[in-house]
Amino acid sequence: MSRIIDGKAVSAQVKERIKAETAKLKEQGVEVGLAVVIVGDDPASKVYVRNKKKACEEVGFNSYEYAMPAETTEQELLELVNKLNADEKVDGILVQLPLPKHLDDKVIINNIRPDKDVDAFHPINVGHIMIGDYSFLPCTPAGVMELIHSTGVEVKGKKCVVIGRSNIVGKPMAMLLLHENGTVAICHSKTQNLPQVCSQADILVAAVGKPKIITADYIKEGAVVIDVGMDRDENGKLCGDVDFENCKDKAGFISPVPGGVGPMTIAMLMQNTLTAAKLHKGLSGGTDEGTSDGKDRNVWNKLFLHT
Ligand code: BQF
């Protein structure tokens, strides 16, 4: 029998904590600002940007939206980024990806000030994550870690399999699991015997980008299954990489799509923006009182500073 992991509920708790802290900062005259830049009119990107703006309102941040036309040139976008880099009201800068084809993500990301890079995509921040010494969390992987923590299952010593090796999800995901002393394998399109490898995992994180390809034969009885997919099924309906109905009775815990990882990604973005504001105002990164369930997870304690 499996328990369904409620990403909406966990994200609401995280946002409540951020909201309370933001209100306290406001009493001290400190405000928190996030700039959200969107280029073009990709419908999915527009939804994501709306979700981020709404979350800012919920927690009490100022949000500044910059909607640029699809024809925006690299120079124009870099000018905006430089303006935001210099703007003291802006603690975090988020450039919504993917960008239109004529724009190079890498060039844009490399020009965001690392201390405002709340997506943690700048090579400086990627390096910090690799080393395990960082202030900005990789949003989606950090959200996955929070969902795993919410199950009460400890990562230490467990077999963890991450399917997908993107710079945004798979690679940093593996690092976070490793920092918590998991034994981690990263699988991808060239992996041989994928179902057999996955079915050994105590913790399985699917970030493939193919609808419902993970079926019960990939799952170890009782495993924690986290679905990062944002796919469309044959009817055009939003679904994940995991065939939820097929897997839910075999998994011990399973996250749904929607309402699993997605809301957590947004909550972690809020967390990073708060961290950026505190760093900019010379306040500490937070208290060091440990995680929400009081368990010591070395690196995590330093990073994600629950009160
Ligand atoms: C939910 C994203 C792929 C590529 C670029 C809540 C979001 C999604 C789902 C959301 C995502 C996915 C975001 C749900 C932001 C997550 O209720 O299940 C929130 O807004 N996300 C993004 O900004 O860029 C992406 C996925």
py3Dmol code that shows the C-alpha trace and the ligand (Angstrom):
import py3Dmol

protein = """\
ATOM      1  CA  MET A   1       0.000   0.000   0.000  1.00  0.00           C
ATOM      2  CA  SER A   2       1.439   3.311  -0.930  1.00  0.00           C
ATOM      3  CA  ARG A   3       1.105   6.759   0.486  1.00  0.00           C
ATOM      4  CA  ILE A   4       0.634   9.613  -1.920  1.00  0.00           C
ATOM      5  CA  ILE A   5       3.058  12.464  -1.285  1.00  0.00           C
ATOM      6  CA  ASP A   6       1.167  15.758  -1.183  1.00  0.00           C
ATOM      7  CA  GLY A   7       3.467  18.330  -2.791  1.00  0.00           C
ATOM      8  CA  LYS A   8       0.878  21.048  -2.450  1.00  0.00           C
ATOM      9  CA  ALA A   9       0.660  20.560   1.311  1.00  0.00           C
ATOM     10  CA  VAL A  10       4.433  20.376   1.798  1.00  0.00           C
ATOM     11  CA  SER A  11       4.965  23.463  -0.372  1.00  0.00           C
ATOM     12  CA  ALA A  12       2.284  25.332   1.583  1.00  0.00           C
ATOM     13  CA  GLN A  13       4.200  24.641   4.805  1.00  0.00           C
ATOM     14  CA  VAL A  14       7.445  25.895   3.293  1.00  0.00           C
ATOM     15  CA  LYS A  15       5.730  29.040   1.998  1.00  0.00           C
ATOM     16  CA  GLU A  16       4.121  29.681   5.409  1.00  0.00           C
ATOM     17  CA  ARG A  17       7.551  29.660   7.001  1.00  0.00           C
ATOM     18  CA  ILE A  18       8.897  32.019   4.351  1.00  0.00           C
ATOM     19  CA  LYS A  19       5.888  34.287   4.729  1.00  0.00           C
ATOM     20  CA  ALA A  20       6.419  34.578   8.487  1.00  0.00           C
ATOM     21  CA  GLU A  21      10.094  35.366   8.035  1.00  0.00           C
ATOM     22  CA  THR A  22       9.353  37.906   5.300  1.00  0.00           C
ATOM     23  CA  ALA A  23       6.856  39.664   7.573  1.00  0.00           C
ATOM     24  CA  LYS A  24       9.519  39.928  10.302  1.00  0.00           C
ATOM     25  CA  LEU A  25      12.002  41.375   7.825  1.00  0.00           C
ATOM     26  CA  LYS A  26       9.433  43.925   6.750  1.00  0.00           C
ATOM     27  CA  GLU A  27       9.124  45.092  10.367  1.00  0.00           C
ATOM     28  CA  GLN A  28      12.852  45.823  10.192  1.00  0.00           C
ATOM     29  CA  GLY A  29      12.316  47.753   6.956  1.00  0.00           C
ATOM     30  CA  VAL A  30      13.665  44.990   4.709  1.00  0.00           C
ATOM     31  CA  GLU A  31      11.737  44.051   1.575  1.00  0.00           C
ATOM     32  CA  VAL A  32      12.342  41.107  -0.731  1.00  0.00           C
ATOM     33  CA  GLY A  33      12.167  41.430  -4.533  1.00  0.00           C
ATOM     34  CA  LEU A  34      12.160  38.902  -7.368  1.00  0.00           C
ATOM     35  CA  ALA A  35      12.463  39.872 -11.047  1.00  0.00           C
ATOM     36  CA  VAL A  36      10.907  37.402 -13.459  1.00  0.00           C
ATOM     37  CA  VAL A  37      11.899  37.730 -17.110  1.00  0.00           C
ATOM     38  CA  ILE A  38       9.991  35.960 -19.859  1.00  0.00           C
ATOM     39  CA  VAL A  39      10.893  36.169 -23.551  1.00  0.00           C
ATOM     40  CA  GLY A  40       8.271  35.196 -26.122  1.00  0.00           C
ATOM     41  CA  ASP A  41       4.912  33.584 -25.483  1.00  0.00           C
ATOM     42  CA  ASP A  42       5.403  29.881 -24.882  1.00  0.00           C
ATOM     43  CA  PRO A  43       2.142  28.889 -23.133  1.00  0.00           C
ATOM     44  CA  ALA A  44       3.796  26.571 -20.580  1.00  0.00           C
ATOM     45  CA  SER A  45       6.363  29.246 -19.689  1.00  0.00           C
ATOM     46  CA  LYS A  46       3.560  31.759 -19.173  1.00  0.00           C
ATOM     47  CA  VAL A  47       1.883  29.395 -16.694  1.00  0.00           C
ATOM     48  CA  TYR A  48       5.160  28.873 -14.822  1.00  0.00           C
ATOM     49  CA  VAL A  49       5.777  32.632 -14.626  1.00  0.00           C
ATOM     50  CA  ARG A  50       2.247  33.161 -13.348  1.00  0.00           C
ATOM     51  CA  ASN A  51       2.819  30.489 -10.669  1.00  0.00           C
ATOM     52  CA  LYS A  52       6.001  32.261  -9.567  1.00  0.00           C
ATOM     53  CA  LYS A  53       4.359  35.680  -9.378  1.00  0.00           C
ATOM     54  CA  LYS A  54       1.461  34.213  -7.402  1.00  0.00           C
ATOM     55  CA  ALA A  55       3.861  32.572  -4.946  1.00  0.00           C
ATOM     56  CA  CYS A  56       5.618  35.931  -4.466  1.00  0.00           C
ATOM     57  CA  GLU A  57       2.289  37.490  -3.527  1.00  0.00           C
ATOM     58  CA  GLU A  58       1.528  34.652  -1.124  1.00  0.00           C
ATOM     59  CA  VAL A  59       4.791  35.027   0.801  1.00  0.00           C
ATOM     60  CA  GLY A  60       4.919  38.828   0.664  1.00  0.00           C
ATOM     61  CA  PHE A  61       7.716  39.432  -1.859  1.00  0.00           C
ATOM     62  CA  ASN A  62       7.651  42.203  -4.442  1.00  0.00           C
ATOM     63  CA  SER A  63       7.690  40.702  -7.921  1.00  0.00           C
ATOM     64  CA  TYR A  64       8.727  42.540 -11.056  1.00  0.00           C
ATOM     65  CA  GLU A  65       7.733  40.980 -14.353  1.00  0.00           C
ATOM     66  CA  TYR A  66       9.501  41.741 -17.614  1.00  0.00           C
ATOM     67  CA  ALA A  67       7.705  40.288 -20.639  1.00  0.00           C
ATOM     68  CA  MET A  68       9.847  40.692 -23.749  1.00  0.00           C
ATOM     69  CA  PRO A  69       8.825  39.901 -27.322  1.00  0.00           C
ATOM     70  CA  ALA A  70      10.053  36.707 -29.005  1.00  0.00           C
ATOM     71  CA  GLU A  71      12.274  38.773 -31.348  1.00  0.00           C
ATOM     72  CA  THR A  72      14.285  40.261 -28.448  1.00  0.00           C
ATOM     73  CA  THR A  73      17.993  40.284 -29.275  1.00  0.00           C
ATOM     74  CA  GLU A  74      20.755  38.961 -27.070  1.00  0.00           C
ATOM     75  CA  GLN A  75      21.979  42.496 -26.543  1.00  0.00           C
ATOM     76  CA  GLU A  76      18.556  43.724 -25.442  1.00  0.00           C
ATOM     77  CA  LEU A  77      18.150  40.853 -23.005  1.00  0.00           C
ATOM     78  CA  LEU A  78      21.654  41.368 -21.623  1.00  0.00           C
ATOM     79  CA  GLU A  79      20.864  45.055 -21.130  1.00  0.00           C
ATOM     80  CA  LEU A  80      17.843  44.104 -19.046  1.00  0.00           C
ATOM     81  CA  VAL A  81      19.864  41.568 -17.043  1.00  0.00           C
ATOM     82  CA  ASN A  82      22.519  44.196 -16.358  1.00  0.00           C
ATOM     83  CA  LYS A  83      19.897  46.677 -15.252  1.00  0.00           C
ATOM     84  CA  LEU A  84      18.442  44.092 -12.841  1.00  0.00           C
ATOM     85  CA  ASN A  85      21.934  43.153 -11.646  1.00  0.00           C
ATOM     86  CA  ALA A  86      22.356  46.778 -10.548  1.00  0.00           C
ATOM     87  CA  ASP A  87      18.853  47.285  -9.134  1.00  0.00           C
ATOM     88  CA  GLU A  88      18.886  47.251  -5.336  1.00  0.00           C
ATOM     89  CA  LYS A  89      15.195  46.387  -5.147  1.00  0.00           C
ATOM     90  CA  VAL A  90      15.892  43.148  -6.992  1.00  0.00           C
ATOM     91  CA  ASP A  91      17.279  40.358  -4.808  1.00  0.00           C
ATOM     92  CA  GLY A  92      16.655  37.525  -7.269  1.00  0.00           C
ATOM     93  CA  ILE A  93      16.665  37.381 -11.064  1.00  0.00           C
ATOM     94  CA  LEU A  94      14.930  34.590 -12.872  1.00  0.00           C
ATOM     95  CA  VAL A  95      15.048  34.272 -16.642  1.00  0.00           C
ATOM     96  CA  GLN A  96      12.364  31.767 -17.613  1.00  0.00           C
ATOM     97  CA  LEU A  97      13.711  28.886 -19.724  1.00  0.00           C
ATOM     98  CA  PRO A  98      13.586  27.720 -22.440  1.00  0.00           C
ATOM     99  CA  LEU A  99      14.503  30.892 -24.340  1.00  0.00           C
ATOM    100  CA  PRO A 100      13.605  31.310 -28.030  1.00  0.00           C
ATOM    101  CA  LYS A 101      16.076  29.436 -30.248  1.00  0.00           C
ATOM    102  CA  HIS A 102      18.119  32.445 -31.364  1.00  0.00           C
ATOM    103  CA  LEU A 103      19.089  33.188 -27.750  1.00  0.00           C
ATOM    104  CA  ASP A 104      21.787  31.210 -25.960  1.00  0.00           C
ATOM    105  CA  ASP A 105      20.749  30.248 -22.386  1.00  0.00           C
ATOM    106  CA  LYS A 106      24.380  29.984 -21.383  1.00  0.00           C
ATOM    107  CA  VAL A 107      25.303  33.538 -22.387  1.00  0.00           C
ATOM    108  CA  ILE A 108      22.343  34.951 -20.493  1.00  0.00           C
ATOM    109  CA  ILE A 109      22.841  32.836 -17.365  1.00  0.00           C
ATOM    110  CA  ASN A 110      26.549  33.663 -17.245  1.00  0.00           C
ATOM    111  CA  ASN A 111      25.627  37.354 -17.069  1.00  0.00           C
ATOM    112  CA  ILE A 112      23.302  37.088 -14.074  1.00  0.00           C
ATOM    113  CA  ARG A 113      25.049  38.166 -10.892  1.00  0.00           C
ATOM    114  CA  PRO A 114      25.709  34.896  -9.026  1.00  0.00           C
ATOM    115  CA  ASP A 115      24.337  36.373  -5.781  1.00  0.00           C
ATOM    116  CA  LYS A 116      21.019  37.067  -7.552  1.00  0.00           C
ATOM    117  CA  ASP A 117      20.913  33.754  -9.437  1.00  0.00           C
ATOM    118  CA  VAL A 118      18.002  32.207  -7.567  1.00  0.00           C
ATOM    119  CA  ASP A 119      17.709  29.330 -10.059  1.00  0.00           C
ATOM    120  CA  ALA A 120      21.324  28.397  -9.193  1.00  0.00           C
ATOM    121  CA  PHE A 121      22.177  27.909 -12.878  1.00  0.00           C
ATOM    122  CA  HIS A 122      25.279  30.138 -13.004  1.00  0.00           C
ATOM    123  CA  PRO A 123      28.489  28.048 -13.170  1.00  0.00           C
ATOM    124  CA  ILE A 124      29.648  29.602  -9.888  1.00  0.00           C
ATOM    125  CA  ASN A 125      26.533  28.318  -8.137  1.00  0.00           C
ATOM    126  CA  VAL A 126      26.695  24.961  -9.928  1.00  0.00           C
ATOM    127  CA  GLY A 127      30.245  24.651  -8.594  1.00  0.00           C
ATOM    128  CA  HIS A 128      29.076  25.444  -5.076  1.00  0.00           C
ATOM    129  CA  ILE A 129      26.460  22.713  -5.346  1.00  0.00           C
ATOM    130  CA  MET A 130      29.059  20.199  -6.542  1.00  0.00           C
ATOM    131  CA  ILE A 131      31.263  20.986  -3.543  1.00  0.00           C
ATOM    132  CA  GLY A 132      28.337  20.929  -1.120  1.00  0.00           C
ATOM    133  CA  ASP A 133      28.914  24.455   0.179  1.00  0.00           C
ATOM    134  CA  TYR A 134      26.152  26.689  -1.084  1.00  0.00           C
ATOM    135  CA  SER A 135      23.471  29.201  -0.320  1.00  0.00           C
ATOM    136  CA  PHE A 136      21.211  28.742  -3.356  1.00  0.00           C
ATOM    137  CA  LEU A 137      19.436  25.427  -3.696  1.00  0.00           C
ATOM    138  CA  PRO A 138      18.846  23.907  -7.119  1.00  0.00           C
ATOM    139  CA  CYS A 139      15.043  24.431  -6.987  1.00  0.00           C
ATOM    140  CA  THR A 140      13.632  21.210  -8.412  1.00  0.00           C
ATOM    141  CA  PRO A 141      16.159  18.829  -6.811  1.00  0.00           C
ATOM    142  CA  ALA A 142      15.793  20.650  -3.485  1.00  0.00           C
ATOM    143  CA  GLY A 143      12.031  20.289  -3.771  1.00  0.00           C
ATOM    144  CA  VAL A 144      12.459  16.570  -4.368  1.00  0.00           C
ATOM    145  CA  MET A 145      14.629  16.308  -1.245  1.00  0.00           C
ATOM    146  CA  GLU A 146      11.924  18.005   0.810  1.00  0.00           C
ATOM    147  CA  LEU A 147       9.354  15.529  -0.509  1.00  0.00           C
ATOM    148  CA  ILE A 148      11.642  12.617   0.393  1.00  0.00           C
ATOM    149  CA  HIS A 149      12.134  14.094   3.887  1.00  0.00           C
ATOM    150  CA  SER A 150       8.363  14.379   4.264  1.00  0.00           C
ATOM    151  CA  THR A 151       8.056  10.589   3.961  1.00  0.00           C
ATOM    152  CA  GLY A 152      10.325  10.006   6.959  1.00  0.00           C
ATOM    153  CA  VAL A 153      12.543   7.740   4.835  1.00  0.00           C
ATOM    154  CA  GLU A 154      16.235   8.409   5.443  1.00  0.00           C
ATOM    155  CA  VAL A 155      18.502   8.734   2.383  1.00  0.00           C
ATOM    156  CA  LYS A 156      21.670   7.644   4.220  1.00  0.00           C
ATOM    157  CA  GLY A 157      22.956   4.333   2.890  1.00  0.00           C
ATOM    158  CA  LYS A 158      20.014   3.847   0.513  1.00  0.00           C
ATOM    159  CA  LYS A 159      20.202   2.922  -3.146  1.00  0.00           C
ATOM    160  CA  CYS A 160      19.048   5.963  -5.090  1.00  0.00           C
ATOM    161  CA  VAL A 161      18.457   5.987  -8.830  1.00  0.00           C
ATOM    162  CA  VAL A 162      18.004   9.210 -10.773  1.00  0.00           C
ATOM    163  CA  ILE A 163      16.728   8.813 -14.335  1.00  0.00           C
ATOM    164  CA  GLY A 164      17.832  11.804 -16.388  1.00  0.00           C
ATOM    165  CA  ARG A 165      21.122  13.688 -16.469  1.00  0.00           C
ATOM    166  CA  SER A 166      20.161  17.284 -17.259  1.00  0.00           C
ATOM    167  CA  ASN A 167      22.077  20.150 -15.708  1.00  0.00           C
ATOM    168  CA  ILE A 168      18.839  21.479 -14.245  1.00  0.00           C
ATOM    169  CA  VAL A 169      17.504  18.309 -12.609  1.00  0.00           C
ATOM    170  CA  GLY A 170      19.403  15.015 -12.946  1.00  0.00           C
ATOM    171  CA  LYS A 171      22.951  16.094 -12.148  1.00  0.00           C
ATOM    172  CA  PRO A 172      22.216  18.377  -9.167  1.00  0.00           C
ATOM    173  CA  MET A 173      19.633  15.830  -7.939  1.00  0.00           C
ATOM    174  CA  ALA A 174      22.334  13.171  -7.748  1.00  0.00           C
ATOM    175  CA  MET A 175      24.570  15.590  -5.820  1.00  0.00           C
ATOM    176  CA  LEU A 176      21.932  16.355  -3.188  1.00  0.00           C
ATOM    177  CA  LEU A 177      21.258  12.651  -2.656  1.00  0.00           C
ATOM    178  CA  LEU A 178      24.999  12.042  -2.424  1.00  0.00           C
ATOM    179  CA  HIS A 179      25.407  14.865   0.126  1.00  0.00           C
ATOM    180  CA  GLU A 180      22.914  12.960   2.276  1.00  0.00           C
ATOM    181  CA  ASN A 181      24.998   9.806   1.937  1.00  0.00           C
ATOM    182  CA  GLY A 182      22.834   7.954  -0.548  1.00  0.00           C
ATOM    183  CA  THR A 183      24.433   5.482  -2.956  1.00  0.00           C
ATOM    184  CA  VAL A 184      23.521   7.136  -6.223  1.00  0.00           C
ATOM    185  CA  ALA A 185      23.249   5.979  -9.832  1.00  0.00           C
ATOM    186  CA  ILE A 186      22.393   8.313 -12.699  1.00  0.00           C
ATOM    187  CA  CYS A 187      20.628   6.587 -15.588  1.00  0.00           C
ATOM    188  CA  HIS A 188      19.959   7.957 -19.071  1.00  0.00           C
ATOM    189  CA  SER A 189      19.008   7.009 -22.608  1.00  0.00           C
ATOM    190  CA  LYS A 190      22.096   4.829 -23.068  1.00  0.00           C
ATOM    191  CA  THR A 191      21.663   2.913 -19.803  1.00  0.00           C
ATOM    192  CA  GLN A 192      21.353  -0.836 -20.317  1.00  0.00           C
ATOM    193  CA  ASN A 193      18.664  -2.829 -18.500  1.00  0.00           C
ATOM    194  CA  LEU A 194      16.994   0.307 -17.171  1.00  0.00           C
ATOM    195  CA  PRO A 195      14.017  -1.472 -15.520  1.00  0.00           C
ATOM    196  CA  GLN A 196      16.371  -3.858 -13.764  1.00  0.00           C
ATOM    197  CA  VAL A 197      18.592  -1.012 -12.486  1.00  0.00           C
ATOM    198  CA  CYS A 198      15.604   1.046 -11.333  1.00  0.00           C
ATOM    199  CA  SER A 199      13.956  -1.883  -9.584  1.00  0.00           C
ATOM    200  CA  GLN A 200      16.869  -2.004  -7.131  1.00  0.00           C
ATOM    201  CA  ALA A 201      16.259   1.565  -6.005  1.00  0.00           C
ATOM    202  CA  ASP A 202      14.962   2.358  -2.539  1.00  0.00           C
ATOM    203  CA  ILE A 203      14.520   5.906  -3.812  1.00  0.00           C
ATOM    204  CA  LEU A 204      13.697   6.458  -7.479  1.00  0.00           C
ATOM    205  CA  VAL A 205      13.615   9.939  -9.036  1.00  0.00           C
ATOM    206  CA  ALA A 206      12.252  10.080 -12.582  1.00  0.00           C
ATOM    207  CA  ALA A 207      13.257  13.091 -14.705  1.00  0.00           C
ATOM    208  CA  VAL A 208      13.023  11.669 -18.201  1.00  0.00           C
ATOM    209  CA  GLY A 209      10.461  13.819 -19.999  1.00  0.00           C
ATOM    210  CA  LYS A 210       8.454  10.946 -21.479  1.00  0.00           C
ATOM    211  CA  PRO A 211       4.844  10.365 -20.414  1.00  0.00           C
ATOM    212  CA  LYS A 212       4.221   7.341 -18.148  1.00  0.00           C
ATOM    213  CA  ILE A 213       7.292   5.362 -19.239  1.00  0.00           C
ATOM    214  CA  ILE A 214       7.994   4.217 -15.680  1.00  0.00           C
ATOM    215  CA  THR A 215       5.775   1.219 -14.983  1.00  0.00           C
ATOM    216  CA  ALA A 216       5.576  -1.202 -12.030  1.00  0.00           C
ATOM    217  CA  ASP A 217       8.413  -3.373 -13.402  1.00  0.00           C
ATOM    218  CA  TYR A 218      10.808  -0.446 -12.725  1.00  0.00           C
ATOM    219  CA  ILE A 219       9.784  -0.235  -9.081  1.00  0.00           C
ATOM    220  CA  LYS A 220      11.043  -2.017  -6.006  1.00  0.00           C
ATOM    221  CA  GLU A 221       8.270  -2.984  -3.619  1.00  0.00           C
ATOM    222  CA  GLY A 222       7.926  -0.206  -1.018  1.00  0.00           C
ATOM    223  CA  ALA A 223      10.262   2.270  -2.757  1.00  0.00           C
ATOM    224  CA  VAL A 224       9.951   6.056  -2.601  1.00  0.00           C
ATOM    225  CA  VAL A 225       9.040   7.165  -6.137  1.00  0.00           C
ATOM    226  CA  ILE A 226       9.349  10.847  -7.057  1.00  0.00           C
ATOM    227  CA  ASP A 227       8.078  12.004 -10.438  1.00  0.00           C
ATOM    228  CA  VAL A 228       9.693  15.144 -11.878  1.00  0.00           C
ATOM    229  CA  GLY A 229       8.017  14.753 -15.294  1.00  0.00           C
ATOM    230  CA  MET A 230       5.788  17.474 -16.767  1.00  0.00           C
ATOM    231  CA  ASP A 231       4.459  15.598 -19.781  1.00  0.00           C
ATOM    232  CA  ARG A 232       1.250  15.302 -21.784  1.00  0.00           C
ATOM    233  CA  ASP A 233      -0.552  11.988 -22.182  1.00  0.00           C
ATOM    234  CA  GLU A 234      -2.301  10.752 -25.350  1.00  0.00           C
ATOM    235  CA  ASN A 235      -5.268  13.030 -24.545  1.00  0.00           C
ATOM    236  CA  GLY A 236      -3.086  16.096 -24.027  1.00  0.00           C
ATOM    237  CA  LYS A 237      -3.573  15.910 -20.266  1.00  0.00           C
ATOM    238  CA  LEU A 238      -0.735  16.842 -17.905  1.00  0.00           C
ATOM    239  CA  CYS A 239       0.993  13.737 -16.526  1.00  0.00           C
ATOM    240  CA  GLY A 240       4.379  12.597 -15.270  1.00  0.00           C
ATOM    241  CA  ASP A 241       7.085  10.165 -16.325  1.00  0.00           C
ATOM    242  CA  VAL A 242       5.592   7.613 -13.942  1.00  0.00           C
ATOM    243  CA  ASP A 243       2.496   5.611 -14.819  1.00  0.00           C
ATOM    244  CA  PHE A 244       0.886   6.523 -11.506  1.00  0.00           C
ATOM    245  CA  GLU A 245      -2.025   4.087 -11.574  1.00  0.00           C
ATOM    246  CA  ASN A 246       0.259   1.223 -12.532  1.00  0.00           C
ATOM    247  CA  CYS A 247       2.871   1.993  -9.842  1.00  0.00           C
ATOM    248  CA  LYS A 248       0.921   3.339  -6.889  1.00  0.00           C
ATOM    249  CA  ASP A 249       0.259  -0.002  -5.181  1.00  0.00           C
ATOM    250  CA  LYS A 250       3.841  -1.212  -5.503  1.00  0.00           C
ATOM    251  CA  ALA A 251       5.588   1.957  -4.310  1.00  0.00           C
ATOM    252  CA  GLY A 252       5.792   2.764  -0.598  1.00  0.00           C
ATOM    253  CA  PHE A 253       5.428   6.476  -1.318  1.00  0.00           C
ATOM    254  CA  ILE A 254       4.716   8.115  -4.646  1.00  0.00           C
ATOM    255  CA  SER A 255       4.415  11.734  -5.787  1.00  0.00           C
ATOM    256  CA  PRO A 256       1.665  12.642  -8.254  1.00  0.00           C
ATOM    257  CA  VAL A 257       1.697  14.992 -11.260  1.00  0.00           C
ATOM    258  CA  PRO A 258       0.299  17.585 -10.907  1.00  0.00           C
ATOM    259  CA  GLY A 259       0.580  18.378  -7.194  1.00  0.00           C
ATOM    260  CA  GLY A 260       3.930  16.700  -6.492  1.00  0.00           C
ATOM    261  CA  VAL A 261       7.307  18.180  -7.391  1.00  0.00           C
ATOM    262  CA  GLY A 262       5.941  21.206  -9.317  1.00  0.00           C
ATOM    263  CA  PRO A 263       4.682  23.186  -6.321  1.00  0.00           C
ATOM    264  CA  MET A 264       7.912  22.369  -4.462  1.00  0.00           C
ATOM    265  CA  THR A 265      10.035  23.855  -7.245  1.00  0.00           C
ATOM    266  CA  ILE A 266       8.198  27.129  -6.759  1.00  0.00           C
ATOM    267  CA  ALA A 267       8.520  27.004  -2.959  1.00  0.00           C
ATOM    268  CA  MET A 268      12.289  26.449  -3.216  1.00  0.00           C
ATOM    269  CA  LEU A 269      12.556  29.426  -5.569  1.00  0.00           C
ATOM    270  CA  MET A 270      10.919  31.513  -2.852  1.00  0.00           C
ATOM    271  CA  GLN A 271      13.389  30.117  -0.324  1.00  0.00           C
ATOM    272  CA  ASN A 272      16.330  31.117  -2.551  1.00  0.00           C
ATOM    273  CA  THR A 273      14.926  34.600  -3.051  1.00  0.00           C
ATOM    274  CA  LEU A 274      14.628  35.066   0.704  1.00  0.00           C
ATOM    275  CA  THR A 275      18.201  33.817   1.133  1.00  0.00           C
ATOM    276  CA  ALA A 276      19.393  36.297  -1.522  1.00  0.00           C
ATOM    277  CA  ALA A 277      17.627  39.178   0.236  1.00  0.00           C
ATOM    278  CA  LYS A 278      19.189  38.259   3.558  1.00  0.00           C
ATOM    279  CA  LEU A 279      22.638  38.044   1.996  1.00  0.00           C
ATOM    280  CA  HIS A 280      22.155  41.417   0.319  1.00  0.00           C
ATOM    281  CA  LYS A 281      21.057  43.015   3.563  1.00  0.00           C
ATOM    282  CA  GLY A 282      23.952  41.552   5.517  1.00  0.00           C
ATOM    283  CA  LEU A 283      21.661  39.304   7.543  1.00  0.00           C
ATOM    284  CA  SER A 284      22.648  35.724   8.208  1.00  0.00           C
ATOM    285  CA  GLY A 285      21.556  32.974   5.853  1.00  0.00           C
ATOM    286  CA  GLY A 286      19.177  31.870   8.604  1.00  0.00           C
ATOM    287  CA  THR A 287      19.154  30.139  11.949  1.00  0.00           C
ATOM    288  CA  ASP A 288      20.954  26.845  12.371  1.00  0.00           C
ATOM    289  CA  GLU A 289      18.255  24.992  14.192  1.00  0.00           C
ATOM    290  CA  GLY A 290      18.062  22.064  11.839  1.00  0.00           C
ATOM    291  CA  THR A 291      15.439  20.545   9.612  1.00  0.00           C
ATOM    292  CA  SER A 292      11.701  20.395  10.050  1.00  0.00           C
ATOM    293  CA  ASP A 293      11.807  16.885  11.486  1.00  0.00           C
ATOM    294  CA  GLY A 294      14.886  17.545  13.647  1.00  0.00           C
ATOM    295  CA  LYS A 295      17.069  14.929  11.925  1.00  0.00           C
ATOM    296  CA  ASP A 296      20.690  15.806  11.312  1.00  0.00           C
ATOM    297  CA  ARG A 297      21.526  15.764   7.638  1.00  0.00           C
ATOM    298  CA  ASN A 298      24.868  17.567   7.722  1.00  0.00           C
ATOM    299  CA  VAL A 299      24.903  19.619   4.530  1.00  0.00           C
ATOM    300  CA  TRP A 300      21.159  20.037   4.404  1.00  0.00           C
ATOM    301  CA  ASN A 301      21.153  21.631   7.844  1.00  0.00           C
ATOM    302  CA  LYS A 302      23.511  24.314   6.649  1.00  0.00           C
ATOM    303  CA  LEU A 303      21.510  24.942   3.517  1.00  0.00           C
ATOM    304  CA  PHE A 304      17.887  24.707   4.107  1.00  0.00           C
ATOM    305  CA  LEU A 305      17.483  26.448   7.357  1.00  0.00           C
ATOM    306  CA  HIS A 306      14.151  25.597   8.860  1.00  0.00           C
ATOM    307  CA  THR A 307      13.116  27.291  12.041  1.00  0.00           C
TER     308      THR A 307
END
"""
ligand_1 = """\
26
BQF
C 1.759 21.370 -10.077
C 9.245 23.529 -15.672
C 9.823 21.963 -17.394
C 10.565 22.944 -18.053
C 10.662 24.216 -17.542
C 2.997 23.523 -9.914
C 4.601 24.173 -11.597
C 4.298 23.021 -12.311
C 3.382 22.116 -11.807
C 5.596 25.140 -12.100
C 8.561 23.906 -14.440
C 7.738 22.911 -13.685
C 8.635 25.232 -14.006
C 2.719 22.367 -10.627
C 7.870 25.724 -12.822
C 7.380 23.409 -12.304
O 0.822 21.763 -9.373
O 1.972 20.177 -10.290
C 3.941 24.423 -10.396
O 5.253 26.296 -12.236
N 6.896 24.772 -12.370
C 9.435 26.145 -14.752
O 9.540 27.313 -14.381
O 10.077 25.757 -15.839
C 10.001 24.507 -16.349
C 9.171 22.254 -16.214
"""
view = py3Dmol.view(width=600, height=400)
view.addModel(protein, "pdb")
view.setStyle({"model": 0}, {"cartoon": {"style": "trace"}})
view.addModel(ligand_1, "xyz")
view.setStyle({"model": 1}, {"stick": {}})
view.zoomTo()
view.show()
